[in-house]
Amino acid sequence: MMGKAKICFVALDCYPVLRSDTSGHFGGAQVQQVLIAKELLKRGCNTTFITASVYQQDDEIIDGIKVLKAFNPNDGIRFIRFIFPRLLGIWKALKSADAQIYYQRSAGFLTGVVGVFCKLMRRRFVFATSSDFNINGGFSSTGKKKDTVSYHLGLKLADRIVVQSRYQKKLLEHNYGHSGKVIPNVIEISDLGELWDKRDYVLWVGNLYRVKQPELFIKLAARLPEHQFMIAGRIKGDETYQKYVKKLIDDNANLTYLGPVPHNQVIKLYDRAYCLVNTSKYEGFPNTFLEAWSRKTPVVSMNSNPDGIITEYGLGYVVNSLDDLTEKTIHIIEEDNVRKEMGEKGYSYILKNCNIEDIAGMYDAILKKLNGIRYDGKECL
């Protein structure tokens, strides 16, 4: 008789989400893994995380989840720290977790490491995409050689590949010849309470990378000096780009830059936002979209429209230029009825399609299936 699966999430940047009182880099991929893990824990799964943070103790239990430390990002000597303490630390943590199933999300060198470990140790490996970039050829063409080789190996070794949308499923089959299981992202829906009827600013949330194009949002703010704009996130990238973005921010008196905001505080920002603006060149299924809709806030997106849901369900606007972005943003600011209708539709959409219990049930089914198959591929009786 099979017991509950023992699953390990290999997610080096997840510590700030698990421990919201600490700072550090994280994004939607990290938020998704913690949400899924907590729900699986409720279902009786033995759940472990492998992370890497300067704030982390060697072994911790956080909300019932065992958290293993792979390495301290500040440790090691340049040129050799990739091997020690990082790679060796990850391998040691993988062994220490002693899970039946290992889950890793986002393309990278780590994908291959986890895949090889599971192959050698006769464990199961689930890989999940975090962006279209993982499978549209973008990572394969721009990543470092060692990272892309390891990633491709990991994909081949994965027992299951989870994708965020039907579009990603097609990309995976076309570009890599693998089949993917579509499982939507989840959102933890908190009590709406009394939402502010009056909204105060236009919001942008995320890490400020080149690919996210935050400069377009800043230019939008410059075009509308009579309205307030807000950015929450860490400025990332090379020194030249960081200076460029910081100068653009400083030049706009109607733009408030909050810097990185702890995950448990981000959700509050949507309550007083006219809309969430997304300017990224590409996404997967942005966590920020779900957060916005969970607070009845519409989305204006320049490029990302996962499986066409924004236009199909009327959850906001999809635009293709700065002029169009400006026009649609003004429309939402000035037309309260339009904003409220889109907000209600967004909230209804996530209640129906992104319920954490339903999505966790899909993962639970995968885990039970993998846990019930011997390494030789035969079903356990």
C-alpha positions in Angstrom: 0.0 0.0 0.0 1.4 3.4 -1.0 1.9 6.2 1.5 1.8 9.9 0.8 4.6 11.1 -1.5 7.7 12.8 -0.1 8.4 15.7 -2.3 11.4 18.1 -2.4 11.2 21.5 -4.1 14.6 22.5 -5.3 14.1 26.3 -5.3 17.2 28.2 -4.3 15.5 31.6 -4.3 12.5 30.6 -2.3 13.7 31.5 1.2 12.3 35.1 1.2 8.9 33.7 0.4 9.0 31.0 3.0 10.3 33.6 5.5 8.6 36.8 4.7 10.6 38.7 7.4 13.7 38.3 5.3 14.8 40.1 2.1 16.2 38.7 -1.1 15.5 38.0 -4.8 12.3 36.2 -5.6 9.6 36.3 -8.3 6.4 34.6 -9.4 8.1 31.2 -9.8 9.1 31.1 -6.1 5.7 32.3 -4.9 4.0 29.5 -6.9 6.2 26.8 -5.5 5.5 27.9 -1.9 1.8 28.1 -2.4 1.7 24.6 -4.0 3.9 23.1 -1.3 1.8 24.5 1.5 -1.4 23.0 0.0 0.3 19.6 -0.6 1.4 19.7 3.1 -2.2 20.1 4.1 -3.0 17.0 2.0 -0.4 15.0 4.0 2.6 15.1 1.7 6.0 15.2 3.4 7.3 18.5 1.9 10.9 19.8 1.8 12.6 22.8 0.2 16.3 23.3 -0.8 17.2 27.0 -0.8 20.2 29.2 -0.6 20.1 32.4 1.4 22.5 34.5 3.6 19.8 34.6 6.3 19.2 30.9 6.4 20.2 28.5 9.2 21.5 25.0 8.2 18.1 23.3 8.8 14.8 24.9 9.6 11.2 24.0 9.9 9.0 26.8 8.6 5.2 26.4 8.8 5.7 22.6 8.9 8.0 22.6 5.8 11.5 21.3 6.2 14.0 23.8 4.7 17.5 22.6 3.8 20.3 25.0 3.1 22.4 24.2 0.0 25.0 27.0 0.4 25.5 30.6 1.4 25.6 32.7 -1.8 28.4 34.9 -0.3 30.7 31.9 0.5 33.4 30.6 -1.8 36.4 31.8 -3.8 35.8 33.3 -7.2 36.1 30.9 -10.2 35.8 27.7 -8.0 32.7 28.6 -5.9 30.6 27.2 -8.7 31.9 23.8 -7.7 32.4 24.4 -4.0 30.3 25.3 -2.1 27.5 25.6 -4.7 27.3 22.5 -6.8 28.5 20.2 -4.0 26.2 21.9 -1.5 23.2 21.3 -3.8 24.1 17.7 -4.3 24.5 17.2 -0.5 21.1 18.8 0.1 19.5 16.6 -2.6 20.7 13.5 -0.8 19.8 14.9 2.6 16.2 15.5 1.4 15.8 11.8 0.6 12.6 12.5 -1.3 10.8 10.2 -3.7 10.0 13.1 -6.0 12.0 16.2 -6.8 10.4 19.3 -8.3 12.3 22.1 -10.0 10.9 25.2 -11.8 12.6 27.5 -14.4 15.2 26.7 -17.0 18.8 26.7 -15.9 21.8 24.6 -15.0 20.0 23.4 -11.9 17.5 21.5 -14.1 20.3 19.2 -15.3 21.7 18.7 -11.8 18.4 17.6 -10.4 17.7 15.4 -13.4 21.0 13.6 -13.2 20.6 13.2 -9.4 17.2 11.6 -9.9 18.5 9.3 -12.6 21.4 8.1 -10.5 19.4 7.8 -7.3 16.4 6.3 -9.0 14.1 9.0 -7.9 11.3 10.9 -9.8 11.8 14.3 -11.4 9.1 16.9 -12.2 10.2 20.0 -14.1 7.9 23.0 -14.4 8.2 26.0 -16.7 8.1 29.5 -15.3 8.0 31.5 -18.6 7.6 31.2 -22.3 11.3 32.0 -22.4 12.1 28.6 -21.0 10.8 26.8 -24.1 10.4 29.3 -27.0 14.1 29.0 -27.8 15.0 32.2 -25.9 17.0 30.6 -23.1 18.6 28.1 -25.4 19.9 30.8 -27.7 21.0 33.4 -25.0 22.0 31.3 -22.0 25.6 30.2 -21.2 26.7 27.0 -22.9 27.0 25.0 -19.6 23.5 26.2 -18.6 21.8 25.3 -21.8 23.4 21.9 -22.1 22.5 21.1 -18.5 18.9 22.3 -19.0 18.4 20.3 -22.2 19.7 17.2 -20.4 17.3 17.9 -17.5 14.4 18.1 -19.8 15.2 14.7 -21.3 15.5 13.2 -17.8 12.3 14.6 -16.4 9.5 12.1 -15.6 6.9 14.9 -16.0 7.0 18.4 -17.4 4.4 20.9 -16.2 3.6 23.9 -18.3 1.5 27.0 -17.5 -0.7 27.3 -20.6 -1.8 25.5 -23.8 0.5 27.8 -25.7 3.5 26.6 -23.7 2.4 23.0 -24.3 2.6 23.6 -28.1 6.0 25.3 -27.7 7.4 22.4 -25.7 6.2 19.8 -28.3 7.4 21.8 -31.3 10.8 22.9 -30.0 11.8 20.0 -27.8 9.6 17.1 -28.7 8.3 16.6 -25.2 4.8 16.4 -23.9 3.7 18.7 -21.1 0.9 18.7 -18.6 -1.0 22.0 -18.4 -1.5 23.1 -14.8 -2.5 26.8 -14.3 -0.8 29.0 -11.7 -2.5 29.4 -8.4 -3.4 32.3 -6.1 -4.1 32.3 -2.4 -7.3 34.4 -2.3 -7.4 36.5 0.9 -10.4 38.2 2.4 -11.3 41.2 0.2 -12.6 43.1 3.2 -13.6 46.6 2.2 -11.7 47.4 -1.0 -11.0 51.1 -1.6 -13.6 52.4 -4.0 -11.3 55.2 -4.9 -8.1 54.2 -6.6 -5.0 56.4 -6.3 -2.2 55.2 -8.7 -1.2 53.0 -11.6 1.0 50.1 -10.5 3.9 48.1 -11.8 5.2 45.1 -9.8 8.2 42.9 -10.5 12.0 42.8 -10.7 13.3 45.5 -13.0 15.2 43.6 -15.7 15.8 44.7 -19.3 13.4 42.0 -20.5 10.6 43.5 -18.2 11.1 46.9 -19.9 10.2 49.0 -16.8 11.4 52.1 -18.7 8.2 52.0 -20.8 6.2 52.3 -17.6 8.3 55.2 -16.5 7.8 56.8 -19.8 4.0 56.3 -19.4 4.3 58.1 -16.0 6.1 61.0 -17.8 3.2 61.3 -20.3 0.6 61.6 -17.5 2.1 63.9 -14.9 -1.3 64.7 -13.5 -1.6 61.0 -12.2 0.4 59.0 -9.7 2.4 55.9 -10.6 4.1 53.3 -8.4 6.8 50.7 -8.9 7.5 47.8 -6.5 10.6 45.6 -7.2 14.3 45.3 -7.2 16.4 47.0 -10.0 18.4 44.2 -11.6 20.9 43.9 -14.5 24.3 45.4 -15.3 25.5 48.7 -13.8 24.8 50.8 -16.9 21.1 49.6 -17.0 20.6 50.1 -13.3 21.9 53.7 -13.5 19.6 54.4 -16.5 16.5 53.1 -14.8 17.3 55.0 -11.5 17.8 58.2 -13.4 14.4 57.8 -15.2 12.7 57.2 -11.9 14.4 60.2 -10.3 13.2 62.5 -13.2 9.5 61.8 -12.6 8.0 63.6 -9.6 4.7 61.6 -10.0 6.4 58.2 -9.7 7.0 56.5 -6.4 9.6 53.8 -6.3 9.2 51.5 -3.3 12.1 49.1 -4.0 11.7 45.4 -3.1 8.6 44.7 -1.1 8.1 41.6 1.1 5.7 39.1 -0.6 3.2 39.3 2.2 2.9 43.1 1.8 2.8 43.2 -2.0 -0.9 42.2 -2.2 -1.9 45.4 -0.4 -0.6 47.5 -3.2 -3.2 46.3 -5.6 -6.1 47.5 -3.4 -5.6 51.2 -4.3 -4.4 50.7 -7.9 -6.4 51.7 -10.9 -4.7 48.9 -12.8 -1.6 46.8 -13.0 0.6 47.5 -16.0 2.9 44.8 -17.5 5.5 45.9 -20.0 7.6 42.7 -20.3 8.7 41.4 -23.7 7.4 37.9 -22.7 6.1 36.1 -19.6 4.6 32.7 -18.7 1.5 33.3 -16.7 2.5 36.2 -14.5 1.8 35.8 -10.8 1.2 39.6 -10.7 -1.9 39.1 -13.0 -3.4 36.7 -10.5 -2.6 39.0 -7.6 -4.2 42.0 -9.3 -7.4 40.1 -10.2 -7.6 38.7 -6.7 -8.0 42.3 -5.6 -10.4 43.2 -8.4 -7.8 45.2 -10.3 -7.6 45.0 -14.1 -4.4 44.4 -16.1 -3.0 46.4 -19.0 -0.4 44.2 -20.7 1.9 45.1 -23.6 2.7 41.6 -24.7 1.6 38.9 -22.3 -1.8 37.4 -22.8 -1.6 33.8 -21.7 -3.9 31.7 -23.9 -5.7 34.9 -24.8 -7.6 35.1 -21.5 -7.3 38.9 -21.0 -9.2 39.6 -24.2 -11.5 36.5 -24.1 -12.8 37.2 -20.6 -12.4 41.0 -20.5 -9.9 41.1 -17.7 -8.1 44.2 -18.9 -6.4 45.4 -22.1 -3.6 44.0 -24.3 -1.7 46.8 -26.1 1.2 46.8 -28.6 2.7 50.3 -28.3 3.3 53.1 -25.8 0.6 55.2 -27.4 -1.9 52.4 -27.0 -0.8 51.8 -23.4 -1.3 55.5 -22.6 -4.7 55.5 -24.2 -6.0 52.4 -22.4 -4.5 53.5 -19.0 -6.3 56.8 -19.2 -9.5 55.0 -20.1 -9.3 52.9 -17.0 -8.4 55.8 -14.8 -11.3 58.0 -16.1 -14.0 55.3 -16.4 -14.8 53.9 -13.0 -17.5 51.6 -14.4 -15.1 50.1 -16.9 -12.5 49.5 -14.2 -15.0 47.9 -11.8 -16.4 45.6 -14.4 -13.0 44.4 -15.5 -12.1 44.0 -11.8 -15.2 41.8 -11.1 -14.5 39.7 -14.2 -10.8 39.2 -13.1 -12.0 38.1 -9.6 -14.5 35.7 -11.1 -11.9 34.2 -13.4 -9.5 33.3 -10.6 -12.2 31.9 -8.4 -13.1 29.5 -11.2 -9.7 28.7 -12.7 -7.0 29.3 -10.2 -8.4 27.9 -7.0 -5.4 26.6 -5.0 -7.3 23.4 -3.8 -8.2 22.4 -7.4 -4.7 23.0 -8.7 -3.0 21.2 -5.8 -5.3 18.3 -6.6 -3.8 18.2 -10.1 -0.3 18.0 -8.6 -1.4 15.5 -6.0 -2.6 13.2 -8.8 0.8 13.5 -10.6 2.7 12.7 -7.3 0.5 9.7 -6.6 1.0 8.4 -10.1 4.8 8.8 -9.9 4.9 7.4 -6.4 3.0 4.4 -7.6 5.4 3.5 -10.5 8.6 1.6 -9.9 11.8 3.0 -11.6 11.5 0.4 -14.3 8.2 1.9 -15.3 5.9 -0.8 -13.9 2.9 0.0 -11.8 3.1 -0.8 -8.1 0.2 -3.0 -6.9 
